[in-house]
Amino acid sequence: MTATGLCNEATGLRAADEARPHTARANGAAVNCLLPEASLPEEAGGRGKRAKCCALPRPAAVPASTAAWVLEILRIWSQGPANTLDLARLLGQARGSLPHGGWTRLWTTERIPFSKRKAEMLVVVGRNLEELDAQSVARLPASWTTLYYLAELGHELVELLIGQGRIHPRLTRAQARALLVEFKPEAAQKPAPSPLDRRFSCFVKLVRAAIPAWPVGERQLRRTQLLALAEELHASINPISQFPRN
């Protein structure tokens, strides 16, 4: 499904939500939801006025299926960058509520318009910044990666830095990381995923998604190839021992 199709689907789903006055929406949210994160504005509403993000109300009933979670995620995502913290909280609820393997299956539907890695970052954001009040939330930047660095600081330190004016809506990713290095250098030293890490992750997702469609002969062939590769890796780690065979 194209990005336009995803956005149209989610826009239709939020029709019942339009009457809720507490939900903040940025101007042009229907356009913003088609753009990658890097092109989303730091502020919404224009001319320096940032739309406030309100706390996400917990649904009366937890979505009962993967498809239902996908639709709810699309609904919140389509409302634009002013609702990033709402999306973060929702993803945290999804991860905590889905059964084993359900979180990964969200991405096998190929309908979530962002990567699983981005979602993992937002889960951290929602968990660590959940206790911020609406006034503090209004002073946060919109970029997902920038929010992730701030979330690593913890909500108490974030509130302090907001009060000092060091955290504000125009804070850049580099500035947020500099704050993390200053106050929590051990967290800032976490190695960033390398290009090989990302490619390997994509390969694993590709194989997992393809397995159900492979006939038995194809599965046996790929298993043999992967075992041969695993044996090479094992030999490179411990050249003396032999890779165990079933």
C-alpha positions as a Markdown table, in Angstrom:
| # | Residue | x | y | z |
|---|---|---|---|---|
| 1 | Met | 0.0 | 0.0 | 0.0 |
| 2 | Thr | 1.3 | 3.5 | -0.8 |
| 3 | Ala | 1.9 | 6.2 | 1.7 |
| 4 | Thr | -1.1 | 8.1 | 0.3 |
| 5 | Gly | -3.3 | 5.0 | 0.8 |
| 6 | Leu | -2.1 | 4.5 | 4.4 |
| 7 | Cys | -2.8 | 8.1 | 5.2 |
| 8 | Asn | -6.3 | 8.0 | 3.6 |
| 9 | Glu | -7.1 | 4.8 | 5.5 |
| 10 | Ala | -6.0 | 6.3 | 8.8 |
| 11 | Thr | -7.8 | 9.6 | 8.1 |
| 12 | Gly | -11.1 | 7.7 | 7.6 |
| 13 | Leu | -10.6 | 5.9 | 10.9 |
| 14 | Arg | -10.2 | 9.1 | 12.8 |
| 15 | Ala | -13.6 | 10.5 | 11.7 |
| 16 | Ala | -15.1 | 9.6 | 15.0 |
| 17 | Asp | -12.3 | 11.4 | 16.8 |
| 18 | Glu | -12.8 | 14.7 | 15.0 |
| 19 | Ala | -15.3 | 15.9 | 17.7 |
| 20 | Arg | -12.7 | 15.5 | 20.5 |
| 21 | Pro | -11.6 | 19.1 | 21.3 |
| 22 | His | -8.6 | 18.1 | 23.4 |
| 23 | Thr | -6.6 | 16.5 | 20.6 |
| 24 | Ala | -4.1 | 18.8 | 19.1 |
| 25 | Arg | -3.7 | 18.8 | 15.3 |
| 26 | Ala | -1.1 | 20.6 | 13.3 |
| 27 | Asn | -2.0 | 22.6 | 10.2 |
| 28 | Gly | -1.6 | 20.4 | 7.2 |
| 29 | Ala | -1.3 | 17.1 | 9.2 |
| 30 | Ala | -2.7 | 15.2 | 6.2 |
| 31 | Val | 0.3 | 16.4 | 4.2 |
| 32 | Asn | 2.8 | 16.0 | 7.0 |
| 33 | Cys | 1.9 | 12.3 | 7.5 |
| 34 | Leu | 3.2 | 11.6 | 4.0 |
| 35 | Leu | 6.7 | 13.1 | 4.7 |
| 36 | Pro | 9.7 | 11.4 | 6.2 |
| 37 | Glu | 10.7 | 12.4 | 9.7 |
| 38 | Ala | 13.6 | 14.6 | 8.5 |
| 39 | Ser | 11.1 | 16.8 | 6.6 |
| 40 | Leu | 8.6 | 17.2 | 9.4 |
| 41 | Pro | 8.6 | 20.7 | 10.9 |
| 42 | Glu | 10.0 | 21.2 | 14.4 |
| 43 | Glu | 6.9 | 23.4 | 15.1 |
| 44 | Ala | 3.3 | 23.0 | 14.1 |
| 45 | Gly | 0.7 | 25.7 | 13.6 |
| 46 | Gly | 3.1 | 28.1 | 11.9 |
| 47 | Arg | 4.8 | 31.3 | 13.0 |
| 48 | Gly | 6.5 | 29.9 | 16.1 |
| 49 | Lys | 3.3 | 28.5 | 17.7 |
| 50 | Arg | 3.7 | 24.8 | 18.4 |
| 51 | Ala | 0.6 | 22.7 | 18.8 |
| 52 | Lys | 0.4 | 21.2 | 22.3 |
| 53 | Cys | 0.4 | 17.5 | 22.6 |
| 54 | Cys | -2.2 | 16.2 | 25.1 |
| 55 | Ala | -2.0 | 13.0 | 27.0 |
| 56 | Leu | -3.3 | 10.0 | 25.0 |
| 57 | Pro | -6.5 | 8.6 | 26.6 |
| 58 | Arg | -6.2 | 4.9 | 27.2 |
| 59 | Pro | -8.7 | 3.1 | 25.0 |
| 60 | Ala | -11.8 | 1.7 | 26.7 |
| 61 | Ala | -10.9 | -1.7 | 25.3 |
| 62 | Val | -7.5 | -2.9 | 24.3 |
| 63 | Pro | -7.4 | -3.7 | 20.6 |
| 64 | Ala | -8.0 | -7.4 | 20.2 |
| 65 | Ser | -5.9 | -8.2 | 17.2 |
| 66 | Thr | -2.8 | -7.2 | 15.3 |
| 67 | Ala | -4.9 | -5.6 | 12.6 |
| 68 | Ala | -6.7 | -3.5 | 15.2 |
| 69 | Trp | -3.5 | -2.2 | 16.7 |
| 70 | Val | -2.3 | -1.4 | 13.2 |
| 71 | Leu | -5.4 | 0.7 | 12.5 |
| 72 | Glu | -5.0 | 2.6 | 15.9 |
| 73 | Ile | -1.3 | 3.3 | 15.2 |
| 74 | Leu | -2.2 | 4.6 | 11.7 |
| 75 | Arg | -4.9 | 6.8 | 13.2 |
| 76 | Ile | -2.6 | 8.5 | 15.7 |
| 77 | Trp | 0.3 | 8.7 | 13.2 |
| 78 | Ser | -1.8 | 10.4 | 10.6 |
| 79 | Gln | -2.5 | 13.3 | 13.0 |
| 80 | Gly | 1.1 | 14.6 | 12.4 |
| 81 | Pro | 4.2 | 15.5 | 14.5 |
| 82 | Ala | 2.2 | 17.3 | 17.2 |
| 83 | Asn | 1.0 | 13.9 | 18.4 |
| 84 | Thr | 4.4 | 12.2 | 18.5 |
| 85 | Leu | 4.2 | 11.6 | 22.3 |
| 86 | Asp | 0.7 | 10.2 | 21.9 |
| 87 | Leu | 2.1 | 7.8 | 19.3 |
| 88 | Ala | 5.0 | 6.9 | 21.6 |
| 89 | Arg | 2.5 | 6.0 | 24.4 |
| 90 | Leu | 0.3 | 4.0 | 22.1 |
| 91 | Leu | 3.3 | 1.9 | 20.9 |
| 92 | Gly | 4.3 | 1.2 | 24.5 |
| 93 | Gln | 0.7 | 0.0 | 25.1 |
| 94 | Ala | 0.9 | -2.2 | 22.1 |
| 95 | Arg | 4.2 | -3.8 | 23.0 |
| 96 | Gly | 3.0 | -4.5 | 26.5 |
| 97 | Ser | -0.3 | -5.9 | 25.5 |
| 98 | Leu | 0.5 | -8.0 | 22.4 |
| 99 | Pro | 1.3 | -11.7 | 23.0 |
| 100 | His | 4.8 | -13.2 | 22.3 |
| 101 | Gly | 5.7 | -12.5 | 18.6 |
| 102 | Gly | 2.8 | -10.0 | 18.2 |
| 103 | Trp | 5.0 | -6.9 | 18.3 |
| 104 | Thr | 7.2 | -8.3 | 15.4 |
| 105 | Arg | 4.1 | -9.3 | 13.5 |
| 106 | Leu | 3.0 | -5.6 | 13.3 |
| 107 | Trp | 5.8 | -5.1 | 10.8 |
| 108 | Thr | 5.1 | -8.2 | 8.7 |
| 109 | Thr | 1.8 | -6.6 | 7.7 |
| 110 | Glu | 3.8 | -4.0 | 5.8 |
| 111 | Arg | 1.2 | -1.3 | 6.8 |
| 112 | Ile | 3.1 | 0.5 | 9.5 |
| 113 | Pro | 4.7 | 3.5 | 7.8 |
| 114 | Phe | 7.9 | 3.5 | 9.9 |
| 115 | Ser | 10.5 | 0.9 | 10.9 |
| 116 | Lys | 10.5 | -1.3 | 14.0 |
| 117 | Arg | 13.7 | 0.4 | 15.1 |
| 118 | Lys | 11.9 | 3.8 | 15.1 |
| 119 | Ala | 9.0 | 2.2 | 17.1 |
| 120 | Glu | 11.5 | 0.9 | 19.7 |
| 121 | Met | 12.8 | 4.4 | 20.1 |
| 122 | Leu | 9.3 | 5.8 | 20.6 |
| 123 | Val | 8.6 | 3.1 | 23.2 |
| 124 | Val | 11.5 | 4.5 | 25.2 |
| 125 | Val | 10.2 | 8.1 | 24.7 |
| 126 | Gly | 6.7 | 7.2 | 25.8 |
| 127 | Arg | 8.0 | 5.3 | 28.9 |
| 128 | Asn | 10.6 | 7.8 | 30.1 |
| 129 | Leu | 8.6 | 11.0 | 29.3 |
| 130 | Glu | 5.2 | 9.8 | 30.3 |
| 131 | Glu | 5.1 | 11.8 | 33.5 |
| 132 | Leu | 5.7 | 15.2 | 31.9 |
| 133 | Asp | 2.8 | 17.6 | 32.2 |
| 134 | Ala | 1.2 | 19.4 | 29.2 |
| 135 | Gln | 3.2 | 22.6 | 29.7 |
| 136 | Ser | 6.5 | 20.7 | 29.6 |
| 137 | Val | 5.4 | 18.6 | 26.6 |
| 138 | Ala | 4.7 | 21.8 | 24.7 |
| 139 | Arg | 8.4 | 22.7 | 25.0 |
| 140 | Leu | 9.7 | 19.5 | 23.5 |
| 141 | Pro | 11.0 | 19.2 | 19.9 |
| 142 | Ala | 9.2 | 17.1 | 17.4 |
| 143 | Ser | 12.0 | 15.0 | 15.9 |
| 144 | Trp | 11.8 | 11.3 | 17.0 |
| 145 | Thr | 15.5 | 10.9 | 17.3 |
| 146 | Thr | 15.9 | 14.1 | 19.3 |
| 147 | Leu | 13.1 | 13.0 | 21.6 |
| 148 | Tyr | 14.9 | 9.7 | 22.1 |
| 149 | Tyr | 18.1 | 11.3 | 23.3 |
| 150 | Leu | 16.0 | 13.5 | 25.7 |
| 151 | Ala | 14.1 | 10.4 | 26.9 |
| 152 | Glu | 17.4 | 8.8 | 27.9 |
| 153 | Leu | 17.9 | 11.7 | 30.3 |
| 154 | Gly | 14.7 | 10.8 | 32.3 |
| 155 | His | 11.7 | 13.1 | 32.9 |
| 156 | Glu | 13.1 | 14.8 | 36.0 |
| 157 | Leu | 16.2 | 16.0 | 34.3 |
| 158 | Val | 14.2 | 17.0 | 31.2 |
| 159 | Glu | 11.8 | 19.1 | 33.3 |
| 160 | Leu | 14.8 | 20.8 | 34.9 |
| 161 | Leu | 16.4 | 21.6 | 31.6 |
| 162 | Ile | 13.1 | 22.8 | 30.1 |
| 163 | Gly | 12.9 | 25.3 | 33.1 |
| 164 | Gln | 16.5 | 26.4 | 32.3 |
| 165 | Gly | 15.6 | 27.0 | 28.7 |
| 166 | Arg | 18.1 | 24.4 | 27.5 |
| 167 | Ile | 15.3 | 22.2 | 26.0 |
| 168 | His | 13.0 | 23.9 | 23.7 |
| 169 | Pro | 11.0 | 23.1 | 20.5 |
| 170 | Arg | 13.8 | 24.1 | 18.2 |
| 171 | Leu | 16.4 | 21.8 | 19.9 |
| 172 | Thr | 18.3 | 19.9 | 17.3 |
| 173 | Arg | 19.4 | 16.2 | 17.3 |
| 174 | Ala | 23.0 | 17.2 | 17.9 |
| 175 | Gln | 22.2 | 19.5 | 20.7 |
| 176 | Ala | 20.0 | 16.8 | 22.4 |
| 177 | Arg | 22.9 | 14.3 | 22.1 |
| 178 | Ala | 25.3 | 16.9 | 23.6 |
| 179 | Leu | 23.0 | 17.1 | 26.6 |
| 180 | Leu | 23.0 | 13.3 | 26.9 |
| 181 | Val | 26.8 | 13.3 | 26.8 |
| 182 | Glu | 27.0 | 16.1 | 29.4 |
| 183 | Phe | 24.6 | 14.5 | 32.0 |
| 184 | Lys | 24.7 | 10.8 | 31.2 |
| 185 | Pro | 27.8 | 10.0 | 29.3 |
| 186 | Glu | 27.4 | 6.2 | 29.9 |
| 187 | Ala | 24.1 | 6.3 | 27.9 |
| 188 | Ala | 25.6 | 8.3 | 25.1 |
| 189 | Gln | 28.3 | 5.7 | 24.6 |
| 190 | Lys | 25.8 | 3.1 | 23.3 |
| 191 | Pro | 27.1 | 2.2 | 19.9 |
| 192 | Ala | 24.8 | 3.3 | 17.0 |
| 193 | Pro | 23.7 | 0.6 | 14.6 |
| 194 | Ser | 26.2 | 0.2 | 11.8 |
| 195 | Pro | 25.1 | -0.1 | 8.1 |
| 196 | Leu | 25.8 | -3.8 | 8.4 |
| 197 | Asp | 23.6 | -4.1 | 11.5 |
| 198 | Arg | 20.7 | -2.5 | 9.5 |
| 199 | Arg | 21.3 | -4.7 | 6.5 |
| 200 | Phe | 21.4 | -7.8 | 8.6 |
| 201 | Ser | 18.2 | -6.8 | 10.3 |
| 202 | Cys | 16.5 | -6.2 | 7.0 |
| 203 | Phe | 17.7 | -9.7 | 5.8 |
| 204 | Val | 16.2 | -11.3 | 8.9 |
| 205 | Lys | 12.9 | -9.6 | 8.3 |
| 206 | Leu | 13.0 | -10.6 | 4.7 |
| 207 | Val | 13.6 | -14.3 | 5.5 |
| 208 | Arg | 10.9 | -14.4 | 8.2 |
| 209 | Ala | 8.4 | -12.8 | 6.0 |
| 210 | Ala | 9.1 | -15.2 | 3.1 |
| 211 | Ile | 9.1 | -18.4 | 5.1 |
| 212 | Pro | 5.3 | -19.0 | 5.1 |
| 213 | Ala | 5.3 | -18.8 | 1.3 |
| 214 | Trp | 8.2 | -21.1 | 0.6 |
| 215 | Pro | 7.5 | -24.7 | -0.3 |
| 216 | Val | 9.2 | -27.4 | 1.8 |
| 217 | Gly | 12.1 | -27.8 | -0.7 |
| 218 | Glu | 12.8 | -24.1 | -0.6 |
| 219 | Arg | 12.9 | -24.1 | 3.2 |
| 220 | Gln | 15.3 | -27.0 | 3.3 |
| 221 | Leu | 17.6 | -25.3 | 0.8 |
| 222 | Arg | 17.7 | -22.0 | 2.7 |
| 223 | Arg | 18.2 | -23.9 | 6.0 |
| 224 | Thr | 21.2 | -25.7 | 4.5 |
| 225 | Gln | 22.6 | -22.4 | 3.3 |
| 226 | Leu | 22.1 | -20.6 | 6.6 |
| 227 | Leu | 23.6 | -23.5 | 8.6 |
| 228 | Ala | 26.7 | -23.4 | 6.3 |
| 229 | Leu | 27.0 | -19.7 | 7.0 |
| 230 | Ala | 26.6 | -20.3 | 10.7 |
| 231 | Glu | 29.3 | -22.9 | 10.6 |
| 232 | Glu | 31.7 | -20.4 | 9.0 |
| 233 | Leu | 30.9 | -17.9 | 11.7 |
| 234 | His | 31.4 | -20.5 | 14.4 |
| 235 | Ala | 34.8 | -21.6 | 12.9 |
| 236 | Ser | 35.9 | -18.0 | 12.8 |
| 237 | Ile | 35.2 | -17.6 | 16.5 |
| 238 | Asn | 36.6 | -21.0 | 17.7 |
| 239 | Pro | 38.6 | -22.6 | 14.9 |
| 240 | Ile | 39.4 | -25.7 | 17.0 |
| 241 | Ser | 35.9 | -26.8 | 18.0 |
| 242 | Gln | 33.5 | -28.1 | 15.4 |
| 243 | Phe | 30.1 | -26.6 | 14.9 |
| 244 | Pro | 27.4 | -28.9 | 16.4 |
| 245 | Arg | 25.3 | -30.7 | 13.9 |
| 246 | Asn | 21.8 | -32.1 | 14.4 |
